[in-house]
Amino acid sequence: MKLSHFIFFCVGLVFMGCKEDVLPRPKAMLRLEYPQGSYKLSDSDCIYTFDQNTLSIIKENKDCSLVLDYPMMKGSIYLTYKPVDGNIRELLIDAQKLTYEHVVKADNIAPKEYINAEAKVYGMFYEVSGNAASQSQFYVTDSTNHFITGSLYFYAKPNYDSILPAAMYLQNDIRRIMESLKWKE
């Protein structure tokens, strides 16, 4: 009987020893691709217009404040309009303060100035890197009558690596909004 146990043990070792080594798979990033933007002139009763990505849905609030909703990317660009009435300094301070509130969670905040003297549009675009609540902030103004602040938010807990493709896509849309913005007079 001992010989049969030994043979059974050896056969079991042979079968177990013939398996391939199991190696863990390396972590991979999900590749997210979005269609190239197609733009149309925004359709609202506000005193400004801009090129709107056709993937977005405009939700108009009171006082010409808008939400550009991107359901495919689970994100939104919020635009808040305020008239300038001798309070340009306070509006600028508030816009910058809102941006730098994200410094606690952000790895970096990169400001980029925007000037279009011909269309009377002046502003600042802030690209926020890291796990901050908003990946982009911006403001535009004509310095005398109109002031718009904008923010990009996603419907999910911020995880910079996961939302980076969508954030980059929407940052390009924000730049397009800034570059195409015109005041109705």
N, C-alpha and C positions, 0 to 999 in steps of 0.2 A: 503494500500500500504506500509505503514511503516513496517508492520509485514513481508511482502514478501521480502523487502530489508534486514531486519534483518536476516531472514532465509537464504537468498542467501549469506549474509556476513558470517554467521556461517558455512555454508557448505563449502565456500571457505577457511576459516581458517582451517577446519578439513583436507581438501585435501592438503593444503600447509604445515600443521604441521606434516603430515605423511611421509614426505620425510626423507631419511637418510642424516645425516650431510655429506657435501662434505669436504674431507680432501685432502690437496695437497700430491702428491706422493713424496717420498724422491728422491733426485737426486741419480742416479746410474751410475756407471762407466761401460763403454762398455768393455766387456771381449774379448780381442784379443788374439788369439792363432795362433802360427805359427808352421809349421811342423818342426820336428827335422832336424838339418842340415845334409846334405849328401855332402861329400867333394870329390874333385878330384884335381889332381895336375894342377896348373895354366898352361894355354897354351898360352905363349907369347914368343917373341924373346928377352925378356929382360935378363939381367945378374943376375936375381934372380928368384926363384920359391917359391911357397907357396901353401898351401891347400886352394882351392877356393870352397866356398859353391855353390852347383849347382843351387840354387835359384838366384844367381847373374849372371849378364852379364858383361863381361870385355870389356871395351872400351879403346883401347890402344892409347895413345897420343905419341908425339915425346919424345925422350930422356928417354924412359922406364918409363914414368909417366902413371899411369893407373887410371881408374875409375871403381869401382865395383858397378854396378847399381842394386838396388833391387826394381824393379817396384811394387811388391806386398806390400812393406812397404813404398813406396814413399821416399826412402832414397838412399844415395850413400856414399861409402867410397872412398875418393880420396887419391891416393898414388903418391907422388912426389919423383923421384929419382934424386940425385945429386952426382957426383963423389967427392971424398975427394982428395984434392990436397994441402995439408998443411993448409987447412982452417977448420979443424974439430971444432976448438973453435967457429968460426963465425957461422957455421952450427948449432951447439948446442944452441948458444945464440938465433939465429933466430927461431929455433923450440920451445924453451921455451917462447920466446916473443910472438909468434903466439898463444900459449896456453893461456897465461895470459892476452891477450887482451880481453878474454871472461869474465874476472873477474867482469866487470861492471854489467853484467846481471846474472852471475852465483851465486848460493847460496853457492857452495862449489866446489873446484877443488882438487881431491884426486890423488896424484901421486903414481904410483907403478913401482918400478924398475924391469927390466927384464934382466937376464943374462943367456946366453947359451954359455959358453966358448968353448965347443966342436964344435959347428957350427959357432963360431966367430960372434955371434949375441948379441949385447948389446943395451939396449934401455930403454925407459920410456913410460908408459901408463898413460894418464891423464883421469880420469872419471870426467866429468863436470855435476854438478847437477844444476837444475834451468832452467830458460827460456833463456839460452844462444843460440847463433846461431848453435854451434856445441856441441854435447853431449859427444864427445870423441876426443882426440888428442893423437898422439903417434909418436915416432921416433925409428928407429933401425939403427945400424951401425956396421961395423966391425972395426971401428976406424982408418983404414988406407986407404981404397979404396972406400967404398960405404956408402951412407947415404940415408935413406928413411924417409920421414915424411908422416903422414897420418892423415886424418880428416874425421869425420862422419858428414854429413849434411842431413837434410830432406827437401823435396820440399815445406814444409808448414811453416807458422809462428810458431816459437817455443812456445809450450804450454807443459811444462814438464809433467804434469799429463796425457795428451793425448798421447804423443809419448813414454812414458816410456816403455811399453812392447816391442815396436820395437827397441828402443834404447838399452835395455838390450840384446835383441837377437843379434843385430849387434855388441855390445861390445864383446860378446862371439866370434863372427866371427873375430873381430880384434885380440883378444887374440890368436885365432887359427892361424891367419896369422903370428903373431909375433913368435909363438912357432914352426911353420913349415917352416919358412923362411930359405932358403939356398942360398948361393951365388954360381953362376956358375963361375968356374975358368978355 
